[in-house]
């Protein structure tokens, strides 16, 4: 049975939903980005992560410039149908700072 992506609530976030990116093998959370319906469709089609840049107002393919690509292994949606979890095989680092994960600054 295929999931109908039209069920995802893009309206809540003005056409965008948060996408949590997690390492498929280690389960480490790598980053948080936003997806539009178009970027989600491109992600499903290419099995590579595509996001919507809120600052540049355009789609972007993670790793297209840096080579630090994310190969999609699994994709899930939460119970409210307004957040996406993308499990990936990360090539290189996920964070633009050079860290493996964007969540490297410990608070507690």
N, CA, C and O atoms as CSV, one atom per row, in Angstrom:
chain,resi,resn,atom,element,x,y,z
A,1,UNK,N,N,0.827,-1.178,0.000
A,1,UNK,CA,C,0.000,0.000,0.000
A,1,UNK,C,C,0.879,1.251,0.000
A,1,UNK,O,O,1.749,1.400,0.858
A,2,UNK,N,N,0.658,2.130,-0.939
A,2,UNK,CA,C,1.413,3.372,-1.017
A,2,UNK,C,C,0.732,4.454,-0.201
A,2,UNK,O,O,-0.495,4.520,-0.130
A,3,UNK,N,N,1.543,5.299,0.413
A,3,UNK,CA,C,1.032,6.413,1.202
A,3,UNK,C,C,0.676,7.571,0.277
A,3,UNK,O,O,1.429,7.883,-0.646
A,4,UNK,N,N,-0.446,8.197,0.515
A,4,UNK,CA,C,-0.886,9.343,-0.280
A,4,UNK,C,C,-0.296,10.613,0.328
A,4,UNK,O,O,-0.734,11.049,1.393
A,5,UNK,N,N,0.688,11.209,-0.336
A,5,UNK,CA,C,1.340,12.395,0.231
A,5,UNK,C,C,0.407,13.601,0.288
A,5,UNK,O,O,0.718,14.593,0.947
A,6,UNK,N,N,-0.722,13.525,-0.390
A,6,UNK,CA,C,-1.699,14.613,-0.301
A,6,UNK,C,C,-2.321,14.704,1.093
A,6,UNK,O,O,-2.964,15.700,1.426
A,7,UNK,N,N,-2.129,13.667,1.903
A,7,UNK,CA,C,-2.624,13.680,3.278
A,7,UNK,C,C,-1.742,14.530,4.194
A,7,UNK,O,O,-2.182,14.937,5.269
A,8,UNK,N,N,-0.512,14.798,3.782
A,8,UNK,CA,C,0.406,15.593,4.601
A,8,UNK,C,C,-0.098,17.033,4.666
A,8,UNK,O,O,-0.471,17.622,3.652
A,9,UNK,N,N,-0.102,17.586,5.876
A,9,UNK,CA,C,-0.655,18.922,6.108
A,9,UNK,C,C,0.400,20.011,5.875
A,9,UNK,O,O,1.062,20.465,6.808
A,10,UNK,N,N,0.537,20.414,4.621
A,10,UNK,CA,C,1.465,21.488,4.267
A,10,UNK,C,C,0.879,22.859,4.609
A,10,UNK,O,O,1.617,23.843,4.673
A,11,UNK,N,N,-0.426,22.936,4.828
A,11,UNK,CA,C,-1.082,24.221,5.106
A,11,UNK,C,C,-0.692,24.805,6.459
A,11,UNK,O,O,-0.607,26.024,6.613
A,12,UNK,N,N,-0.456,23.935,7.437
A,12,UNK,CA,C,-0.128,24.390,8.789
A,12,UNK,C,C,1.117,25.278,8.807
A,12,UNK,O,O,1.193,26.239,9.573
A,13,UNK,N,N,2.080,24.949,7.965
A,13,UNK,CA,C,3.346,25.680,7.927
A,13,UNK,C,C,3.501,26.531,6.686
A,13,UNK,O,O,4.613,26.694,6.183
A,14,UNK,N,N,2.399,27.079,6.182
A,14,UNK,CA,C,2.446,27.933,4.980
A,14,UNK,C,C,3.120,27.247,3.796
A,14,UNK,O,O,3.948,27.842,3.107
A,15,UNK,N,N,2.754,25.993,3.573
A,15,UNK,CA,C,3.269,25.256,2.425
A,15,UNK,C,C,4.515,24.440,2.708
A,15,UNK,O,O,5.049,23.784,1.814
A,16,UNK,N,N,4.983,24.477,3.958
A,16,UNK,CA,C,6.193,23.737,4.327
A,16,UNK,C,C,5.926,22.854,5.539
A,16,UNK,O,O,5.069,23.156,6.369
A,17,UNK,N,N,6.676,21.757,5.623
A,17,UNK,CA,C,6.656,20.910,6.814
A,17,UNK,C,C,8.094,20.692,7.265
A,17,UNK,O,O,8.998,20.606,6.433
A,18,UNK,N,N,8.316,20.603,8.587
A,18,UNK,CA,C,9.658,20.292,9.062
A,18,UNK,C,C,10.033,18.867,8.676
A,18,UNK,O,O,9.200,17.961,8.695
A,19,UNK,N,N,11.296,18.690,8.329
A,19,UNK,CA,C,11.818,17.366,7.989
A,19,UNK,C,C,13.021,17.086,8.882
A,19,UNK,O,O,14.041,17.771,8.805
A,20,UNK,N,N,12.888,16.083,9.719
A,20,UNK,CA,C,13.978,15.661,10.594
A,20,UNK,C,C,14.799,14.640,9.818
A,20,UNK,O,O,14.263,13.652,9.316
A,21,UNK,N,N,16.095,14.881,9.723
A,21,UNK,CA,C,16.970,13.986,8.975
A,21,UNK,C,C,17.784,13.177,9.972
A,21,UNK,O,O,18.464,13.737,10.832
A,22,UNK,N,N,17.711,11.855,9.851
A,22,UNK,CA,C,18.322,10.942,10.808
A,22,UNK,C,C,19.154,9.906,10.067
A,22,UNK,O,O,18.769,9.437,8.995
A,23,UNK,N,N,20.298,9.553,10.647
A,23,UNK,CA,C,21.146,8.520,10.059
A,23,UNK,C,C,20.428,7.173,10.145
A,23,UNK,O,O,19.984,6.773,11.221
A,24,UNK,N,N,20.316,6.488,9.034
A,24,UNK,CA,C,19.584,5.222,8.953
A,24,UNK,C,C,20.188,4.157,9.862
A,24,UNK,O,O,19.453,3.402,10.499
A,25,UNK,N,N,21.520,4.086,9.929
A,25,UNK,CA,C,22.186,3.039,10.704
A,25,UNK,C,C,22.347,3.386,12.178
A,25,UNK,O,O,22.019,2.571,13.040
A,26,UNK,N,N,22.844,4.577,12.482
A,26,UNK,CA,C,23.144,4.940,13.869
A,26,UNK,C,C,21.969,5.587,14.590
A,26,UNK,O,O,21.955,5.652,15.819
A,27,UNK,N,N,20.987,6.064,13.836
A,27,UNK,CA,C,19.814,6.786,14.356
A,27,UNK,C,C,20.173,8.176,14.889
A,27,UNK,O,O,19.333,8.820,15.519
A,28,UNK,N,N,21.397,8.651,14.653
A,28,UNK,CA,C,21.794,10.001,15.054
A,28,UNK,C,C,20.973,11.024,14.265
A,28,UNK,O,O,20.820,10.897,13.050
A,29,UNK,N,N,20.447,12.035,14.958
A,29,UNK,CA,C,19.740,13.116,14.275
A,29,UNK,C,C,20.792,14.014,13.640
A,29,UNK,O,O,21.682,14.520,14.324
A,30,UNK,N,N,20.688,14.208,12.337
A,30,UNK,CA,C,21.695,14.957,11.597
A,30,UNK,C,C,21.325,16.416,11.394
A,30,UNK,O,O,22.183,17.292,11.507
A,31,UNK,N,N,20.078,16.685,11.099
A,31,UNK,CA,C,19.675,18.057,10.806
A,31,UNK,C,C,18.162,18.183,10.779
A,31,UNK,O,O,17.431,17.193,10.797
A,32,UNK,N,N,17.719,19.420,10.735
A,32,UNK,CA,C,16.317,19.745,10.542
A,32,UNK,C,C,16.248,20.713,9.371
A,32,UNK,O,O,16.991,21.693,9.319
A,33,UNK,N,N,15.364,20.436,8.447
A,33,UNK,CA,C,15.175,21.325,7.298
A,33,UNK,C,C,13.676,21.367,7.012
A,33,UNK,O,O,12.879,20.786,7.749
A,34,UNK,N,N,13.304,22.048,5.952
A,34,UNK,CA,C,11.888,22.161,5.596
A,34,UNK,C,C,11.659,21.638,4.192
A,34,UNK,O,O,12.486,21.817,3.298
A,35,UNK,N,N,10.523,20.990,4.016
A,35,UNK,CA,C,10.148,20.463,2.710
A,35,UNK,C,C,8.829,21.071,2.257
A,35,UNK,O,O,7.897,21.245,3.042
A,36,UNK,N,N,8.780,21.383,0.984
A,36,UNK,CA,C,7.525,21.747,0.327
A,36,UNK,C,C,7.011,20.470,-0.326
A,36,UNK,O,O,7.709,19.457,-0.341
A,37,UNK,N,N,5.827,20.510,-0.853
A,37,UNK,CA,C,5.303,19.337,-1.557
A,37,UNK,C,C,6.211,19.001,-2.740
A,37,UNK,O,O,6.481,17.832,-3.012
A,38,UNK,N,N,6.677,20.036,-3.437
A,38,UNK,CA,C,7.553,19.825,-4.591
A,38,UNK,C,C,8.878,19.182,-4.184
A,38,UNK,O,O,9.352,18.269,-4.860
A,39,UNK,N,N,9.477,19.645,-3.093
A,39,UNK,CA,C,10.751,19.052,-2.674
A,39,UNK,C,C,10.553,17.627,-2.170
A,39,UNK,O,O,11.430,16.782,-2.350
A,40,UNK,N,N,9.416,17.352,-1.543
A,40,UNK,CA,C,9.113,15.985,-1.116
A,40,UNK,C,C,8.966,15.071,-2.326
A,40,UNK,O,O,9.484,13.954,-2.329
A,41,UNK,N,N,8.268,15.535,-3.343
A,41,UNK,CA,C,8.110,14.730,-4.566
A,41,UNK,C,C,9.462,14.446,-5.213
A,41,UNK,O,O,9.705,13.329,-5.670
A,42,UNK,N,N,10.350,15.451,-5.258
A,42,UNK,CA,C,11.686,15.256,-5.831
A,42,UNK,C,C,12.501,14.277,-4.990
A,42,UNK,O,O,13.265,13.474,-5.525
A,43,UNK,N,N,12.331,14.350,-3.668
A,43,UNK,CA,C,13.016,13.425,-2.764
A,43,UNK,C,C,12.558,11.997,-3.025
A,43,UNK,O,O,13.381,11.085,-3.115
A,44,UNK,N,N,11.257,11.801,-3.148
A,44,UNK,CA,C,10.716,10.463,-3.407
A,44,UNK,C,C,11.149,9.944,-4.776
A,44,UNK,O,O,11.420,8.754,-4.938
A,45,UNK,N,N,11.211,10.832,-5.746
A,45,UNK,CA,C,11.579,10.457,-7.112
A,45,UNK,C,C,13.060,10.101,-7.240
A,45,UNK,O,O,13.409,9.137,-7.922
A,46,UNK,N,N,13.931,10.873,-6.588
A,46,UNK,CA,C,15.381,10.706,-6.770
A,46,UNK,C,C,16.051,9.890,-5.672
A,46,UNK,O,O,17.186,9.442,-5.839
A,47,UNK,N,N,15.361,9.693,-4.553
A,47,UNK,CA,C,15.926,9.030,-3.366
A,47,UNK,C,C,17.119,9.804,-2.806
A,47,UNK,O,O,17.992,9.231,-2.156
A,48,UNK,N,N,17.144,11.106,-3.065
A,48,UNK,CA,C,18.126,12.044,-2.520
A,48,UNK,C,C,17.317,13.140,-1.833
A,48,UNK,O,O,16.195,13.431,-2.247
A,49,UNK,N,N,17.876,13.753,-0.782
A,49,UNK,CA,C,17.100,14.769,-0.075
A,49,UNK,C,C,17.063,16.094,-0.828
A,49,UNK,O,O,18.081,16.607,-1.292
A,50,UNK,N,N,15.859,16.620,-0.929
A,50,UNK,CA,C,15.581,17.941,-1.495
A,50,UNK,C,C,14.798,18.717,-0.450
A,50,UNK,O,O,13.869,18.188,0.161
A,51,UNK,N,N,15.172,19.957,-0.248
A,51,UNK,CA,C,14.524,20.794,0.752
A,51,UNK,C,C,14.092,22.110,0.132
A,51,UNK,O,O,14.410,22.419,-1.017
A,52,UNK,N,N,13.356,22.875,0.928
A,52,UNK,CA,C,12.984,24.219,0.501
A,52,UNK,C,C,13.725,25.203,1.397
A,52,UNK,O,O,13.573,25.171,2.618
A,53,UNK,N,N,14.516,26.067,0.800
A,53,UNK,CA,C,15.253,27.082,1.543
A,53,UNK,C,C,14.335,28.261,1.830
A,53,UNK,O,O,13.863,28.931,0.911
A,54,UNK,N,N,14.087,28.509,3.110
A,54,UNK,CA,C,13.231,29.635,3.495
A,54,UNK,C,C,13.941,30.968,3.280
A,54,UNK,O,O,13.283,31.981,3.044
A,55,UNK,N,N,15.263,30.985,3.358
A,55,UNK,CA,C,15.996,32.245,3.168
A,55,UNK,C,C,16.155,32.600,1.693
A,55,UNK,O,O,16.115,33.774,1.325
A,56,UNK,N,N,16.335,31.585,0.850
A,56,UNK,CA,C,16.520,31.834,-0.589
A,56,UNK,C,C,15.235,31.644,-1.396
A,56,UNK,O,O,15.186,31.974,-2.581
A,57,UNK,N,N,14.191,31.108,-0.743
A,57,UNK,CA,C,12.914,30.836,-1.417
A,57,UNK,C,C,13.086,29.985,-2.667
A,57,UNK,O,O,12.570,30.309,-3.737
A,58,UNK,N,N,13.827,28.883,-2.505
A,58,UNK,CA,C,14.040,27.971,-3.635
A,58,UNK,C,C,14.328,26.567,-3.127
A,58,UNK,O,O,14.680,26.368,-1.964
A,59,UNK,N,N,14.170,25.600,-4.018
A,59,UNK,CA,C,14.513,24.217,-3.694
A,59,UNK,C,C,16.024,24.066,-3.672
A,59,UNK,O,O,16.739,24.742,-4.412
A,60,UNK,N,N,16.502,23.172,-2.813
A,60,UNK,CA,C,17.921,22.841,-2.844
A,60,UNK,C,C,18.116,21.361,-2.573
A,60,UNK,O,O,17.425,20.752,-1.756
A,61,UNK,N,N,19.072,20.813,-3.280
A,61,UNK,CA,C,19.421,19.395,-3.181
A,61,UNK,C,C,20.622,19.279,-2.252
A,61,UNK,O,O,21.711,19.753,-2.578
A,62,UNK,N,N,20.426,18.650,-1.092
A,62,UNK,CA,C,21.493,18.519,-0.103
A,62,UNK,C,C,22.688,17.802,-0.712
A,62,UNK,O,O,22.568,16.685,-1.215
A,63,UNK,N,N,23.835,18.454,-0.661
A,63,UNK,CA,C,25.070,17.860,-1.146
A,63,UNK,C,C,25.379,18.127,-2.600
A,63,UNK,O,O,26.426,17.703,-3.088
A,64,UNK,N,N,24.505,18.813,-3.306
A,64,UNK,CA,C,24.739,19.081,-4.732
A,64,UNK,C,C,26.021,19.874,-4.944
A,64,UNK,O,O,26.728,19.660,-5.929
A,65,UNK,N,N,26.326,20.785,-4.031
A,65,UNK,CA,C,27.538,21.594,-4.137
A,65,UNK,C,C,28.698,20.967,-3.374
A,65,UNK,O,O,29.813,20.889,-3.889
A,66,UNK,N,N,28.436,20.521,-2.148
A,66,UNK,CA,C,29.498,20.017,-1.266
A,66,UNK,C,C,29.885,18.569,-1.529
A,66,UNK,O,O,30.991,18.149,-1.189
A,67,UNK,N,N,28.983,17.806,-2.129
A,67,UNK,CA,C,29.226,16.374,-2.297
A,67,UNK,C,C,28.774,15.559,-1.094
A,67,UNK,O,O,28.848,14.331,-1.116
A,68,UNK,N,N,28.304,16.230,-0.043
A,68,UNK,CA,C,27.853,15.552,1.174
A,68,UNK,C,C,26.380,15.174,1.027
A,68,UNK,O,O,25.498,15.753,1.662
A,69,UNK,N,N,26.150,14.195,0.180
A,69,UNK,CA,C,24.788,13.815,-0.187
A,69,UNK,C,C,24.115,12.957,0.878
A,69,UNK,O,O,24.770,12.372,1.741
A,70,UNK,N,N,22.804,12.899,0.790
A,70,UNK,CA,C,21.996,12.064,1.668
A,70,UNK,C,C,21.143,11.147,0.801
A,70,UNK,O,O,20.270,11.599,0.061
A,71,UNK,N,N,21.415,9.847,0.910
A,71,UNK,CA,C,20.659,8.850,0.159
A,71,UNK,C,C,19.501,8.381,1.039
A,71,UNK,O,O,19.716,7.866,2.136
A,72,UNK,N,N,18.290,8.561,0.560
A,72,UNK,CA,C,17.098,8.251,1.353
A,72,UNK,C,C,16.868,6.744,1.395
A,72,UNK,O,O,16.766,6.078,0.365
A,73,UNK,N,N,16.791,6.231,2.622
A,73,UNK,CA,C,16.541,4.812,2.847
A,73,UNK,C,C,15.099,4.553,3.274
A,73,UNK,O,O,14.516,3.519,2.948
A,74,UNK,N,N,14.536,5.512,4.011
A,74,UNK,CA,C,13.179,5.348,4.529
A,74,UNK,C,C,12.614,6.740,4.814
A,74,UNK,O,O,13.358,7.664,5.143
A,75,UNK,N,N,11.314,6.880,4.687
A,75,UNK,CA,C,10.663,8.157,4.958
A,75,UNK,C,C,9.371,7.881,5.707
A,75,UNK,O,O,8.568,7.042,5.298
A,76,UNK,N,N,9.179,8.596,6.811
A,76,UNK,CA,C,7.984,8.406,7.641
A,76,UNK,C,C,7.330,9.758,7.892
A,76,UNK,O,O,7.968,10.802,7.767
A,77,UNK,N,N,6.061,9.725,8.245
A,77,UNK,CA,C,5.335,10.935,8.609
A,77,UNK,C,C,4.783,10.736,10.022
A,77,UNK,O,O,4.444,9.618,10.408
A,78,UNK,N,N,4.696,11.831,10.793
A,78,UNK,CA,C,4.230,11.700,12.173
A,78,UNK,C,C,2.708,11.550,12.247
A,78,UNK,O,O,2.009,11.624,11.236
A,79,UNK,N,N,2.217,11.338,13.465
A,79,UNK,CA,C,0.797,11.053,13.685
A,79,UNK,C,C,-0.122,12.204,13.296
A,79,UNK,O,O,-1.287,11.979,12.971
A,80,UNK,N,N,0.389,13.441,13.325
A,80,UNK,CA,C,-0.415,14.603,12.935
A,80,UNK,C,C,-0.293,14.931,11.452
A,80,UNK,O,O,-0.926,15.866,10.963
A,81,UNK,N,N,0.518,14.164,10.743
A,81,UNK,CA,C,0.736,14.349,9.308
A,81,UNK,C,C,1.292,15.735,8.972
A,81,UNK,O,O,0.979,16.303,7.925
A,82,UNK,N,N,2.136,16.279,9.888
A,82,UNK,CA,C,2.701,17.601,9.629
A,82,UNK,C,C,4.214,17.690,9.858
A,82,UNK,O,O,4.782,18.782,9.869
A,83,UNK,N,N,4.855,16.544,10.039
A,83,UNK,CA,C,6.309,16.483,10.189
A,83,UNK,C,C,6.797,15.203,9.526
A,83,UNK,O,O,6.168,14.150,9.625
A,84,UNK,N,N,7.937,15.321,8.847
A,84,UNK,CA,C,8.500,14.183,8.124
A,84,UNK,C,C,9.801,13.744,8.788
A,84,UNK,O,O,10.599,14.575,9.221
A,85,UNK,N,N,10.004,12.448,8.863
A,85,UNK,CA,C,11.261,11.869,9.330
A,85,UNK,C,C,11.899,11.175,8.139
A,85,UNK,O,O,11.303,10.280,7.539
A,86,UNK,N,N,13.113,11.590,7.799
A,86,UNK,CA,C,13.817,11.016,6.657
A,86,UNK,C,C,15.058,10.301,7.176
A,86,UNK,O,O,15.951,10.926,7.747
A,87,UNK,N,N,15.108,9.000,6.976
A,87,UNK,CA,C,16.273,8.215,7.374
A,87,UNK,C,C,17.178,8.069,6.163
A,87,UNK,O,O,16.751,7.617,5.101
A,88,UNK,N,N,18.444,8.462,6.342
A,88,UNK,CA,C,19.357,8.559,5.208
A,88,UNK,C,C,20.676,7.852,5.457
A,88,UNK,O,O,21.064,7.581,6.593
A,89,UNK,N,N,21.352,7.564,4.353
A,89,UNK,CA,C,22.761,7.184,4.388
A,89,UNK,C,C,23.513,8.471,4.075
A,89,UNK,O,O,23.476,8.966,2.948
A,90,UNK,N,N,24.193,9.007,5.084
A,90,UNK,CA,C,24.899,10.282,4.941
A,90,UNK,C,C,26.287,10.047,4.366
A,90,UNK,O,O,27.051,9.231,4.883
A,91,UNK,N,N,26.609,10.758,3.304
A,91,UNK,CA,C,27.951,10.731,2.716
A,91,UNK,C,C,28.646,12.020,3.133
A,91,UNK,O,O,28.228,13.107,2.734
A,92,UNK,N,N,29.691,11.912,3.924
A,92,UNK,CA,C,30.352,13.105,4.433
A,92,UNK,C,C,29.588,13.646,5.628
A,92,UNK,O,O,28.940,12.896,6.359
A,93,UNK,N,N,29.669,14.966,5.821
A,93,UNK,CA,C,29.024,15.595,6.973
A,93,UNK,C,C,27.674,16.186,6.571
A,93,UNK,O,O,27.436,16.483,5.401
A,94,UNK,N,N,26.800,16.350,7.554
A,94,UNK,CA,C,25.480,16.923,7.267
A,94,UNK,C,C,25.452,18.435,7.478
A,94,UNK,O,O,24.695,19.141,6.812
A,95,UNK,N,N,26.270,18.930,8.395
A,95,UNK,CA,C,26.206,20.345,8.766
A,95,UNK,C,C,27.159,21.199,7.930
A,95,UNK,O,O,28.272,20.778,7.614
A,96,UNK,N,N,26.707,22.400,7.579
A,96,UNK,CA,C,27.534,23.318,6.789
A,96,UNK,C,C,28.771,23.797,7.552
A,96,UNK,O,O,29.683,24.367,6.953
A,97,UNK,N,N,28.808,23.567,8.887
A,97,UNK,CA,C,29.969,23.967,9.694
A,97,UNK,C,C,31.108,22.958,9.602
A,97,UNK,O,O,32.220,23.219,10.063
A,98,UNK,N,N,30.822,21.803,9.001
A,98,UNK,CA,C,31.819,20.743,8.927
A,98,UNK,C,C,31.610,19.656,9.966
A,98,UNK,O,O,32.330,18.659,9.977
A,99,UNK,N,N,30.629,19.842,10.837
A,99,UNK,CA,C,30.291,18.817,11.832
A,99,UNK,C,C,29.414,17.758,11.174
A,99,UNK,O,O,28.688,18.038,10.220
A,100,UNK,N,N,29.492,16.541,11.696
A,100,UNK,CA,C,28.674,15.459,11.142
A,100,UNK,C,C,27.182,15.768,11.292
A,100,UNK,O,O,26.398,15.539,10.371
A,101,UNK,N,N,26.799,16.290,12.459
A,101,UNK,CA,C,25.406,16.626,12.746
A,101,UNK,C,C,25.298,18.115,13.043
A,101,UNK,O,O,26.240,18.720,13.555
A,102,UNK,N,N,24.167,18.696,12.726
A,102,UNK,CA,C,23.917,20.100,13.083
A,102,UNK,C,C,23.665,20.245,14.580
A,102,UNK,O,O,23.686,21.355,15.112
A,103,UNK,N,N,23.426,19.127,15.257
A,103,UNK,CA,C,23.142,19.150,16.691
A,103,UNK,C,C,24.385,18.760,17.488
A,103,UNK,O,O,24.409,17.717,18.143
A,104,UNK,N,N,25.411,19.600,17.428
A,104,UNK,CA,C,26.663,19.319,18.128
A,104,UNK,C,C,26.896,20.251,19.315
A,104,UNK,O,O,27.853,20.056,20.064
A,105,UNK,N,N,26.046,21.253,19.502
A,105,UNK,CA,C,26.201,22.202,20.612
A,105,UNK,C,C,25.371,21.734,21.805
A,105,UNK,O,O,24.147,21.866,21.816
A,106,UNK,N,N,26.054,21.188,22.806
A,106,UNK,CA,C,25.377,20.632,23.971
A,106,UNK,C,C,24.911,21.746,24.905
A,106,UNK,O,O,25.678,22.653,25.226
A,107,UNK,N,N,23.670,21.677,25.335
A,107,UNK,CA,C,23.090,22.661,26.242
A,107,UNK,C,C,23.012,22.108,27.661
A,107,UNK,O,O,23.275,22.830,28.623
A,108,UNK,N,N,22.657,20.847,27.796
A,108,UNK,CA,C,22.502,20.226,29.114
A,108,UNK,C,C,23.120,18.856,29.109
A,108,UNK,O,O,23.095,18.164,30.127
